[in-house]
Amino acid sequence: MLKLKSVKSFVWDKGNIDKNWIKHKVKNSECEQIFFNKPLLIFPDLAHSLKEKRLYALGKNKRGRKLFVSFTIRNEKIRIISARDQNKKERKEYEKA
């Protein structure tokens, strides 16, 4: 499990800014909230790290909605790639923490 170091803010790609809402009904603010709530589990996403290092996080928003968030870190900023509700396997792993 990885920890975030020296991350200062979030950046949203114009092409992805509405994608999570359209596909999974996840608001951008919900994606950001998981990084401030515990537990937060962060793992390397080796299957999708060919061009750049990607990570994924299992966390929850302020209302307790459990989310899976794929992201990368660029210039000390978190760039969200995608977000959705945790699946059954991910929820089980998250709830162990």
Backbone hydrogen bonds, N-H to C=O, Kabsch-Sander energy under -0.5 kcal/mol:
donor,donor_aa,acceptor,acceptor_aa,energy
2,L,42,I,-2.4
8,K,76,E,-3.3
9,S,76,E,-1.0
11,V,78,I,-2.5
13,D,11,V,-0.5
16,N,13,D,-1.4
17,I,13,D,-1.1
19,K,16,N,-0.5
20,N,16,N,-0.7
22,I,18,D,-2.4
23,K,19,K,-2.7
24,H,20,N,-2.0
25,K,21,W,-1.5
26,V,20,N,-1.5
27,K,25,K,-0.5
31,C,27,K,-1.6
32,E,28,N,-1.9
33,Q,29,S,-2.2
34,I,30,E,-1.3
35,F,32,E,-1.3
36,F,33,Q,-2.1
37,N,33,Q,-0.5
37,N,34,I,-0.8
41,L,58,L,-2.5
43,F,56,Y,-2.7
45,D,54,R,-2.7
46,L,44,P,-0.9
48,H,45,D,-1.1
49,S,46,L,-1.1
55,L,71,F,-3.1
56,Y,43,F,-2.5
57,A,69,V,-2.8
58,L,41,L,-2.6
59,G,57,A,-0.5
59,G,67,L,-2.1
61,N,65,R,-1.9
64,G,61,N,-1.6
67,L,59,G,-3.0
67,L,65,R,-0.6
68,F,84,R,-3.1
69,V,57,A,-2.4
70,S,82,S,-2.7
71,F,55,L,-2.8
72,T,79,R,-1.9
74,R,72,T,-0.5
74,R,77,K,-2.7
77,K,74,R,-1.3
78,I,9,S,-2.8
79,R,72,T,-2.9
79,R,77,K,-0.5
80,I,11,V,-0.6
80,I,78,I,-0.6
81,I,70,S,-3.1
82,S,70,S,-1.4
84,R,68,F,-2.0
86,Q,66,K,-2.1
91,R,87,N,-2.8
92,K,88,K,-2.0
93,E,89,K,-2.0
94,Y,90,E,-2.8
95,E,91,R,-2.9
96,K,92,K,-1.1
97,A,93,E,-0.8
97,A,94,Y,-0.9
